[in-house]
Amino acid sequence: MNTLIQQRHVWRAERKLQLTIDERADSQPRYALQLREPALSPTSSLGSGAVPLIGPLIVLTRAQPVEIELVNRSTQPTAIHWHGIELESYYDGVAGWTGTTQQTTPAVNPGQSFVVSMAPPRAGTFIYHTHWHDQAQLENGIYGPLIVLPAEQKFDPASDKTFLFSLGVFEPIGELLLINGHPQPAPLRLVTGRKYRFRLINISPNNEGMRASLRKAGVPVQWRIIAKDGTDLPPAPAGIQTAEFRITVGETYDFEFEASAPQELALEVYLPGPKLHATQGLVFAPSPPSN
């Protein structure tokens, strides 16, 4: 009987990923994160650090066992926390913490690596970010969006859009509010008649809540809230609401939106204290006919 119990608890990862943290000398952003899945190809990449001040999107599947090797090639120790996902404390990314007397979560020191084992218990929108209590790491790109999909669903980048709000330091200007790692992101071109899922995330180091809205000619539009902090909400007419709300540090919101006609919208984010502002343009147009 004991043998059968042990066999049931043997860990076998169905996917293995590698998240590498590099450090740039005398340049911005200071850190660059890259995600690879070696089983696909020795040189294949699921994302890169080319986008300023943000790590690559990680997409996992609910209940699928996965190992993520954290490789620290920077000059500073760090730790990666998987925000909002219920994990065994050893893998949760809070260095120096322990759930048992046998294991204490280590820091990932320069030149070292640490393998995180997880099987995400629920689908939703989450975040991974440094938990080294170093604001310079959080303002230099050691964070990124994390999506967990239901087992039967595949990720569709054409209709599933993530907008991560953060702060970054750009000399000589100083601190700026960012959307997906950019202080001035390029307009996003979308298609009329297509239902989009907008995933909004706040991972700024500032405890003051941001004010976010989706506007047309300065007036908030209507959208449907479908999830909050990685939990789907029950469908209801009350889900339709004005696209204007407050999002605090560590919160995630999922909204559904569809444009029935060509139009230009602005996803606006404002941080009241330091009076920082950023805008992401959304341009909706008919889909070109297929050949």
N, C-alpha and C positions, 0 to 999 in steps of 0.2 A: 504493500500500500504506500509506504513512504517513497519507494522508487517511482511509482506512478505520479505522486504529487510533485516530486522533483522534476520529472519529465515535462509536466504541464507548465512549469515555470522556467524552462530553458529559454533564454533570450536568443532570438534569431532576427536580426534586422533584415527587413525586406528592401530597404534602401539605405545607402551610405552616402552622405554628403560631406563636403569639406568647406568650411568657412575660414578663409585666411585673412588675417589682419596685418597689413603692411603699413610702414611709416615712411612718409616722404620727408626728405631733408630740406629744410628752409623753403617750403612751398605750402600752398593751401589747395585743398584741405590737407591737414596733417596726416590723416589716416585714409587708407584705401582698403575696402573690403571686396573680396571676390569669393563667389560660390561656385563649386564644381561638384559634379557627380561622376567620379572616375569610372563607374561601370558603363556609362554611356559611351565614353571615348576618353583616352588618356589626356586629350587636349580640350575636351568639351567644356564649356562654361555656361552656367545658368544665369550669370549676371556678372557685373564688373564694378570696379570702383571708379569708372570713368565719369559717372554722374557726380557732381560736387556734393559733398556733405550728406551722403546717404549710402546705406548699404543696399545690397541687392534684395529683391523680393524673394522670399522663401515660401514655396507652396507645398504643403503636406496634405496627407489624407487621414481623416479620422480613423483611429484605432490601428493604423498601419505602423508596425514597428520600424523606427528609423534611427540611425546613428548619425550624429553631426559632429565631426571632428573640428574643434576650434584650434587653429594654428596661429600662434602669436609670433609674428616676425617683426614686431615693433620693439622699441627700447623700453617700454613701460609695461608693468603687469596690468592685467585686466581681468574681467569676468563678464560673461554674457548671461543676462537674465531673460527668460522667456515669459514675458509679461502677460498675465491673464490665463495661462495654461496651467492646469492642475498637474504638477509633476512631483515625483519623488524628490524630497528636498536636496538630496545629493547632487541632482542634475539641474536644479532650479537656477543656479548661477549666482547665488548670494555667498560669496567667499567667506569662509570662517564659520558658516552655519552648518548645523548637522541635524538630521532627524533621528540618528541613532548614536550610540557611544562608539561604534566601530568606524564610522565614516564622517569626515568633515569636508565640506565642499572646498576644493583648493582654488587659489588664484591661478590664472594661466600666466606664468612668468615669461619674460622674453626668451625666445628660442624654444619654448615648450608647447605642448598641445594637451588637450583634454577632450575626451570623447563623451558626448552627451547621448544618452539613450532615452527615447521617449516613444510613446504611442498615444498621440493626442486624443483625449477622451471625448472631445466635442468639436464640431465644426464652427468656424467663425473668423472674425478679424482680430488679430493680435499684433504684438510688437516684440521684437527682440532688441535689447539695448545694453550698453555697458552698465554694470552695477559696481563699478570701482569707486564710486563717489568722487569722481574726478570730472569737474565741469568741462575741462578742456577736451576730454574724450567725447562727452556728449555733444559739445559744440563743434566737433571736428569729424563727425560722421560715423561713430561707432554705434549705429542703430539701423533698423530697417523694418519694413512691413513683413508680417507673417500671416499667411492665410491658410486655414485648415478647411479642406473641402469634405463634404459628405462622401462616403465610399463610392457611391454610384455616379459621382459628378466629375467632369474634367474641367480644368481651368480654361476659360475663354478670355484671353486678353483683349479681344475686340469689344467686349461688352462689360468687362469687369475692370473697373478703374479705381486705383488707390491714390489717395491724396494724403500725404503725411506732412504734418505741420511741425516745424522745429525752429531752433535759433542757431545762428552761426556767426562767427566773427570774421569779418572781411576787412583787413587793414588796407588803407588808413580810415575806412568809413566807420568800422566798429561793428557792433552787433546788429544783425538783420534778421527779419522774420523770413522763413523759407517755406516753400511748398515743393515737396519732393526734391529737396536739396538745392533748389534754385531761389534766389531772391527775386528774379524776374523770369518765371517759366514761360516758354513759348506757348502760343495758343494750341489747344488740343482740338483736333478736327474730328467731329463725330457725325453720326448719321441720323437723319430724321426717321421716325417710325421704328426705331430700335429701342428696346427696353434696356437701360443701363443700371448696373449696380455700382454705386459710388461708396467706397469705403474711406471714411475720414478718421484720421488718427492724430493725436496730439502727444508728442514726445519732447516737448520743450523743457528746459530746466527751470523755467519760471512757473511758480505755483499759481499765478493769476490766470484765471480762465480766459481763453481766447473767444472772440465773437466771430462766428462764421456764418456766411449766407451765400445763397445762389441767387443772383439778381439779373433781371433784364431791364435795361435802361434805368438802373438805379432802384428798381422795385423788386422785392423778393418774389420768386415764383412759388409754385406748389410742388411738393414731392411727397413720397410715401416713406415713412420710417419702417424698416424691416428687421433691424437688429441693433442691439446695444451691448457693448462690451463682450462680444463673442457669443451672444445668446440671441437666437431668432425670436422675434416677437409674434404673437398670434395675429393673423390677418384680420383687419377690421376697418370699417370706413373711417374710424377715428385716426387711422394711420396716415391719412392725407393731412398734411400740415404745411404752414408757411415755412419756406426754406431759410430760416433764420434762427440760430440757436447758440448756446454757450457750450464749449468743449474744454474740459480741464485736463491737466496732465495725466497721461495714462489712459484716458478714455478713448473708446472707439465707437463710431456710429456707422451704420449701413443704411443708405437711402436708395430708393428706386426712382428713376426719372426717365421720362420719354418725351422727346420733343416732336410734336405733330407737324410742325412747319419749320422752314429754315429760319434761323435766328442766331444771335450772338449773346451769350450769357457770360457772367463773371462770377467765379467762385472767389469771394473776398474773405480775408482773414485779418483780424485786427487784435492786437494785444494792447489793452488800454494803458497799463502802467507806463511803460517806456514809449508808448504811442508808435508801435511798429505795425506796418501794414504790408500785405502781399496779395497779389491777384493772379488767378489762373483763368485765362480766357478759354471759353468753350464755344466752338463754332460748329453749328449744326447745319448740314446740307444734305440734299438727297443723295442716295448711293448711286454711283455711276452704273449704267447697265453692264451686265457681264457679257463677255464676248462668246 
